[in-house]
Amino acid sequence: MATIVQGKKKYIPALGYDQLTGYYDLIVRLTMPEQEFRKRLIDAVAPLSGETILEFGAGTGQNLIALQQRNNQIHLTGVDIDPKVSAIAARKIAKHGFRLQLDLYDGATFPYEDHSFDKVFSSLVFHQLDSETKHACLQEIYRVLKPGGRLVIGDWGRPASIWMRCAFYLVQLVDGFKTTHDNVKGRMPAFISRAGFKDVCESDFINTGIGTFCYYLATK
Ligand SMILES: C[S@@+](CC[C@H](N)C(=O)[O-])C[C@H]1O[C@@H](n2cnc3c(N)ncnc32)[C@H](O)[C@@H]1O
């Protein structure tokens, strides 16, 4: 795991090391039930025509493309901290002929006004953030959501069995033990509540080859 520090930006690249970012899609396809976990994520987002929707930590754009394919009448924006992974997403999105907004996060403030989005979602990002950054990012998500807006997070959670716990050591070796510790302990709902969200729940989970992937829902 390599933490990249650039000014206010401090982040772990998509696959733990900058040199591996180009292999991200392949590795996810090989290690996770990708179609199923992304389908359930998009089911939870439930995009309705006319809605403004933000993906936090959009990575290589896999969710943005799937969401746009599900409903092309939405206003979709992706934000990520890493220019390298965003460039990959931009190329793929252009190939699909979609026009949606991709922005870079400076590590401090999202580049959006208060109350800009009906929904914000995120997948496989929070396990790469230390506790302080998890809290700061959830506060930013809260700020940019409209009152009554919906939050959907898919990420590694408390392992559902001893086998899932053992398998998850592989993710921890790549992404680090410090940032993943809160996830393993099942603390994501507490972080979400602390940022001010209500109706926080773990709605679903999938056991994968490398750990238990959980879905968290909340309302502003
Ligand atoms: C494992 S990838 C997940 C990408 C995508 N959401 C998916 O489901 O495939 C994690 C992403 O979070 C981004 N990221 C890491 N730290 C971040 C931060 N502090 N703010 C915003 N994005 C961050 C990384 O650049 C990377 O693109």
PDBQT file of the ligand as one rigid body, heavy atoms in Angstrom, charges set to zero:
ROOT
HETATM    1  C1  LIG A 301     -11.075   0.940  -4.870  1.00  0.00    +0.000 C 
HETATM    2  S1  LIG A 301     -11.438   2.335  -5.837  1.00  0.00    +0.000 S 
HETATM    3  C2  LIG A 301     -13.204   2.237  -6.105  1.00  0.00    +0.000 C 
HETATM    4  C3  LIG A 301     -13.613   2.839  -7.413  1.00  0.00    +0.000 C 
HETATM    5  C4  LIG A 301     -15.099   2.707  -7.768  1.00  0.00    +0.000 C 
HETATM    6  N1  LIG A 301     -15.932   3.425  -6.846  1.00  0.00    +0.000 N 
HETATM    7  C5  LIG A 301     -15.551   1.268  -7.869  1.00  0.00    +0.000 C 
HETATM    8  O1  LIG A 301     -16.589   0.924  -7.283  1.00  0.00    +0.000 OA
HETATM    9  O2  LIG A 301     -14.895   0.505  -8.598  1.00  0.00    +0.000 OA
HETATM   10  C6  LIG A 301     -11.346   3.639  -4.647  1.00  0.00    +0.000 C 
HETATM   11  C7  LIG A 301     -11.378   5.002  -5.284  1.00  0.00    +0.000 C 
HETATM   12  O3  LIG A 301     -11.456   5.989  -4.252  1.00  0.00    +0.000 OA
HETATM   13  C8  LIG A 301     -10.584   7.043  -4.585  1.00  0.00    +0.000 C 
HETATM   14  N2  LIG A 301     -10.196   7.719  -3.343  1.00  0.00    +0.000 N 
HETATM   15  C9  LIG A 301      -9.319   7.300  -2.403  1.00  0.00    +0.000 A 
HETATM   16  N3  LIG A 301      -9.233   8.213  -1.423  1.00  0.00    +0.000 NA
HETATM   17  C10 LIG A 301     -10.081   9.216  -1.756  1.00  0.00    +0.000 A 
HETATM   18  C11 LIG A 301     -10.424  10.449  -1.149  1.00  0.00    +0.000 A 
HETATM   19  N4  LIG A 301      -9.881  10.845   0.000  1.00  0.00    +0.000 N 
HETATM   20  N5  LIG A 301     -11.342  11.225  -1.769  1.00  0.00    +0.000 NA
HETATM   21  C12 LIG A 301     -11.894  10.836  -2.944  1.00  0.00    +0.000 A 
HETATM   22  N6  LIG A 301     -11.603   9.691  -3.575  1.00  0.00    +0.000 NA
HETATM   23  C13 LIG A 301     -10.702   8.896  -2.986  1.00  0.00    +0.000 A 
HETATM   24  C14 LIG A 301      -9.425   6.400  -5.296  1.00  0.00    +0.000 C 
HETATM   25  O4  LIG A 301      -8.747   7.338  -6.106  1.00  0.00    +0.000 OA
HETATM   26  C15 LIG A 301     -10.136   5.326  -6.097  1.00  0.00    +0.000 C 
HETATM   27  O5  LIG A 301     -10.507   5.777  -7.364  1.00  0.00    +0.000 OA
ENDROOT
TORSDOF 0
